[in-house]
């Protein structure tokens, strides 16, 4: 009996030691570090928060399943680009040269993305997210990828719906005064004009403006059937929508593609009811990965999941898959080849990258109905 007890005790001790050793070994594996360059302060701070939360929820989902590369966890290293190109470039330099991150996610605003891509050119895998300016990928580099549709791609899809379904004869624009805003106004004026919708005017605003009453009063005086709002951040967008209605305008409001989120609906109040937009994110989708991400997000954060957060999540999801496939977070040629090599099933559906690193994925028409963002069924 003593011998048997000794054998059992020795076996148990050996098993425990082996288990502890395995645990220590797993803990010794370094994390895969994703640098997240986001607007965490300034006019786009709320959007940056949503983006960061989306990334964190997806990283948690992946880490809960054991991580990647046989047990390495994903670690997010966040940087504040303040919504400006200069800060974005500075953040990229710190991430690459000082903090030694493995890959980067950034480019929430086009102006930042256009500068950021030059700093990261051929140095590190970089996933741009919500930026829409075509030059981000047209003039990109071999390690650069972009998730959102370009403004040209969005305008082609969205303008068809506006032409076919909204019954408009005229439109006026309020547009952010940068390269993205000017290009968007140019695209829509051309495309809507081709189907007989006349552009009556366009008022530009600046990134830090808070009062749009004068510009909107001018647009209202033109008596357009619709006002198209090109807004790139939540706080400004909500102010514009409220002030449109405060001027007494009672016509149709059209929201630019990719900017609809629950906080915008909350802050805009009744002014956003019935307003259309276009988005890669359909909140009422039955995609199981999307449902799992939404559940994880709601367990971690108070905000409602939003388009901007879903792009952050998709960036983490794609990078995790491609790094796992490449076998090394620094094997950039292999990671780039993996991302371009086949379609990917993601929380936003099946997508693929073209040869320039531009994502090709489904765009949904959405509308605010009873204070909720819903998909418009054909």
PAROGU-766788 format. One record per residue (C-alpha): residue number from 0; x negated, y negated, z. Coordinates in steps of 0.05 Angstrom, whole numbers, plus 5000, padded with zeros to 4 digits. Each point is the difference from the previous one (the first is absolute). Example, Ala and Ser with C-alpha at 12.3 -4.5 7.8 and 13.67 -1.06 7.14 Angstrom:
<rs>
 drendo    u    v    w
      0 4754 5090 5156
      1 4973 4931 4987
</rs>
This chain:
<rs>
 drendo    u    v    w
      0 5000 5000 5000
      1 4943 4952 5017
      2 4968 5014 4933
      3 5066 4988 4964
      4 5012 4935 5038
      5 4929 4977 4984
      6 5010 5016 4926
      7 5066 4963 4998
      8 4970 4940 5037
      9 4940 4999 4955
     10 5043 5005 4938
     11 5045 4944 5024
     12 4940 4956 5016
     13 4971 5014 4931
     14 5066 4983 4966
     15 5006 4936 5041
     16 4928 4980 4984
     17 5013 5014 4926
     18 5063 4958 5002
     19 4964 4943 5035
     20 4943 5004 4951
     21 5049 4997 4941
     22 5034 4940 5031
     23 4934 4965 5011
     24 4980 5016 4928
     25 5066 4972 4974
     26 4991 4937 5041
     27 4929 4993 4973
     28 5025 4993 4928
     29 4997 4926 4982
     30 5064 4967 4977
     31 5012 4978 4929
     32 5001 4924 5004
     33 5049 4962 4956
     34 4988 4925 5000
     35 5067 4963 4996
     36 4994 4928 4977
     37 5067 4966 5016
     38 5031 4932 5012
     39 5006 5005 5075
     40 5006 4925 5010
     41 5024 4942 4958
     42 5062 4997 4957
     43 4998 5074 4984
     44 4989 5025 5071
     45 5066 5036 5007
     46 4989 5036 4934
     47 4930 5020 5022
     48 5029 5028 5065
     49 5049 5042 4961
     50 4945 5025 4955
     51 4955 5019 5059
     52 5057 5036 5034
     53 5015 5039 4937
     54 4928 5022 4995
     55 4996 5019 5074
     56 5063 5042 4996
     57 4973 5039 4940
     58 4932 5009 5033
     59 5035 5027 5062
     60 5040 5049 4958
     61 4937 5026 4967
     62 4960 5002 5065
     63 5057 5038 5034
     64 4991 5055 4948
     65 4926 5006 5013
     66 4972 4944 4958
     67 4960 5012 4936
     68 4935 5035 4981
     69 5009 5056 5050
     70 5019 4958 5061
     71 4974 4929 4990
     72 5050 4948 5023
     73 5017 4936 4962
     74 4980 4936 5034
     75 5025 4932 4977
     76 4953 4940 5007
     77 5041 4936 4991
     78 4976 4933 4974
     79 5039 4935 4994
     80 4995 4968 4931
     81 5048 4943 5023
     82 5031 5004 4931
     83 4941 4964 4967
     84 4949 5024 4949
     85 4941 4974 5040
     86 5019 5039 5063
     87 5015 5062 4959
     88 4930 4999 4970
     89 4969 4987 5068
     90 5039 5059 5030
     91 4977 5046 4944
     92 4928 4981 5012
     93 5006 5016 5074
     94 5035 5065 4987
     95 4948 5025 4950
     96 4935 4971 5027
     97 5012 4999 5076
     98 5055 5048 5018
     99 4983 5054 4950
    100 5071 5018 4983
    101 5011 5058 4951
    102 5055 4970 4956
    103 5041 4935 4996
    104 5073 4981 4994
    105 5019 4928 4986
    106 5027 4951 4949
    107 5068 4985 5028
    108 5000 4933 4964
    109 4977 4992 4929
    110 4954 4941 5014
    111 4963 5042 5053
    112 4998 5062 4956
    113 4969 4963 4941
    114 4941 4977 5044
    115 4996 5064 5041
    116 4991 5044 4939
    117 4937 4963 4981
    118 4969 5010 5068
    119 5015 5074 5000
    120 4984 5012 4926
    121 4966 5069 4991
    122 4982 5001 5075
    123 5058 5035 5035
    124 5067 5032 4986
    125 5051 4944 5007
    126 5076 5007 4997
    127 5038 4936 4987
    128 5071 5001 5024
    129 5055 4948 4986
    130 4962 4951 4955
    131 5033 4995 4931
    132 4953 4958 4956
    133 4981 5043 4939
    134 4927 4978 5003
    135 4989 5038 5065
    136 4996 5066 4962
    137 4987 4973 4930
    138 4935 4971 5024
    139 4989 5051 5056
    140 4944 5049 5011
    141 4991 5075 5000
    142 5017 5008 5074
    143 5061 4953 5000
    144 5073 5022 5003
    145 5065 4961 5008
    146 5067 5028 5025
    147 5051 4946 4984
    148 5024 4988 4929
    149 4971 4939 4966
    150 5042 4938 4993
    151 5006 5016 4926
    152 5023 5071 5013
    153 5050 4976 5052
    154 5027 4944 4956
    155 5012 5049 4943
    156 5041 5046 5044
    157 5036 4948 5041
    158 5017 4952 4943
    159 5037 5057 4964
    160 5047 5007 5060
    161 5008 4924 5005
    162 5017 4996 4926
    163 5046 5061 4997
    164 5037 4996 5067
    165 5002 4930 5029
    166 5038 4962 4946
    167 4957 4937 5004
    168 4994 4944 4949
    169 4947 4959 5037
    170 4948 5006 5054
    171 4952 4954 5039
    172 4938 5021 5037
    173 4965 4981 5065
    174 4930 5029 4996
    175 4937 5002 5041
    176 4946 4956 4969
    177 4945 5050 4985
    178 4979 5045 4943
    179 5050 5053 5020
    180 5058 4952 5005
    181 4985 4965 4934
    182 4994 5067 4964
    183 5064 5026 5030
    184 5039 4938 4978
    185 4970 5005 4930
    186 5019 5074 4995
    187 5072 4991 5022
    188 5011 4938 4958
    189 4980 5039 4938
    190 5037 5065 5016
    191 5064 4968 5024
    192 4998 4952 4941
    193 4998 5060 4953
    194 5068 5022 5026
    195 5031 4930 4998
    196 4989 4977 5071
    197 4975 4928 4999
    198 4949 4975 5049
    199 5021 4931 5026
    200 4941 4984 5044
    201 4946 5023 5048
    202 4976 4969 5065
    203 4933 5022 5029
    204 4983 5003 5074
    205 4935 5011 5038
    206 4979 5057 5045
    207 5008 4961 5065
    208 5063 4960 4984
    209 5058 5005 5049
    210 5051 4951 4971
    211 5028 5015 4931
    212 5061 4955 5002
    213 4977 4950 4948
    214 4981 5053 4949
    215 5064 5039 5012
    216 5044 4938 4995
    217 4969 4987 4931
    218 5015 5071 4979
    219 5071 4997 5025
    220 5012 4937 4959
    221 4983 5040 4937
    222 5061 5044 5014
    223 4967 5067 4983
    224 5040 5064 5004
    225 4943 5029 5042
    226 4938 4979 5038
    227 4942 5048 4997
    228 4956 4998 5063
    229 4928 5020 4993
    230 4978 5008 5073
    231 4939 5039 5022
    232 5008 4999 5075
    233 5058 5012 5047
    234 5000 4935 5040
    235 4999 4954 4939
    236 5050 5044 4963
    237 5051 4998 5056
    238 4994 4924 5004
    239 5011 4993 4925
    240 5062 5044 5000
    241 5031 4963 5059
    242 4985 4932 4970
    243 5030 5020 4932
    244 5067 5011 5034
    245 4991 4938 5044
    246 4996 4957 4937
    247 5070 5025 4982
    248 4979 5044 4943
    249 5052 5055 4991
    250 4973 5037 4939
    251 4961 5065 4995
    252 4933 5008 5036
    253 4948 5048 4971
    254 4941 5022 5044
    255 4934 5016 4966
    256 4978 5073 4997
    257 4965 5031 5060
    258 5017 4950 5054
    259 5063 5027 5032
    260 4994 5026 5072
    261 5045 5005 5062
    262 4967 4941 5035
    263 5013 4956 4939
    264 5073 5021 5002
    265 5003 4984 5075
    266 4966 4932 4994
    267 5039 4980 4938
    268 5068 5018 5030
    269 5061 4994 4955
    270 4959 4964 4946
    271 4971 5067 4977
    272 5066 5038 4998
    273 5011 5030 4931
    274 4931 4980 4975
    275 4964 5049 4954
    276 4926 5018 4997
    277 4956 5056 4971
    278 4957 5044 5043
    279 4958 5064 5000
    280 5032 5016 5068
    281 5072 5025 5003
    282 5018 5002 5075
    283 5056 5050 4987
    284 4957 5050 4962
    285 5003 5073 5022
    286 4925 5011 4988
    287 4977 5044 5059
    288 4932 4967 5007
    289 5034 4932 5002
    290 5048 5025 5053
    291 4942 5026 5042
    292 4963 4934 4994
    293 5062 4960 5018
    294 5011 5043 5062
    295 4927 4992 5021
    296 5003 4925 4986
    297 5062 4991 5043
    298 4969 5039 5056
    299 4939 4955 5000
    300 5027 4930 4984
    301 5059 4954 5012
    302 5003 4973 4928
    303 5040 5035 4947
    304 4960 5035 4945
    305 4992 4956 4938
    306 4974 5000 4929
    307 4934 4968 5021
    308 4990 5053 5054
    309 5016 5056 4952
    310 4944 4977 4953
    311 4951 5000 5058
    312 5023 5071 5017
    313 4993 5022 4928
    314 4929 4973 4997
    315 4981 5041 5061
    316 5036 5061 4974
    317 4965 4997 4932
    318 4932 4987 5029
    319 5006 5057 5049
    320 5020 5048 4944
    321 4945 4978 4952
    322 4946 5001 5054
    323 5022 5070 5020
    324 4997 5021 4927
    325 4931 4968 4990
    326 4973 5030 5064
    327 4964 4937 5024
    328 5025 4929 5016
    329 4939 4970 4965
    330 5004 5042 4937
    331 5030 4941 4962
    332 4994 5028 4930
    333 5036 5063 5023
    334 5053 4962 5038
    335 5014 4955 4940
    336 5004 5061 4955
    337 5048 5034 5049
    338 5046 4939 5003
    339 5002 4996 4924
    340 4999 5075 4988
    341 5073 5019 5011
    342 5067 4974 5024
    343 5009 4992 5075
    344 5063 5015 5041
    345 5005 4944 5050
    346 5050 4969 5048
    347 5022 4954 4942
    348 5008 5058 4952
    349 4955 5029 4945
    350 4950 4951 4972
    351 4936 5000 4959
    352 4944 4952 4984
    353 4981 4979 4930
    354 4928 4994 4975
    355 4994 4930 5030
    356 5024 5022 5069
    357 5070 4970 4992
    358 5054 5041 5034
    359 5059 5022 4959
    360 5061 5015 5043
    361 5074 4990 5003
    362 5030 4932 5015
    363 5068 4996 5034
    364 5052 4945 4995
    365 5022 4980 5071
    366 5053 4953 5028
    367 5018 4972 5068
    368 5069 5027 5019
    369 5029 4986 5069
    370 4932 4979 5024
    371 4965 5064 4977
    372 4953 5014 4942
    373 5031 5054 4956
    374 4983 5031 4934
    375 5044 4980 4941
    376 5027 5062 4967
    377 5005 5002 4925
</rs>
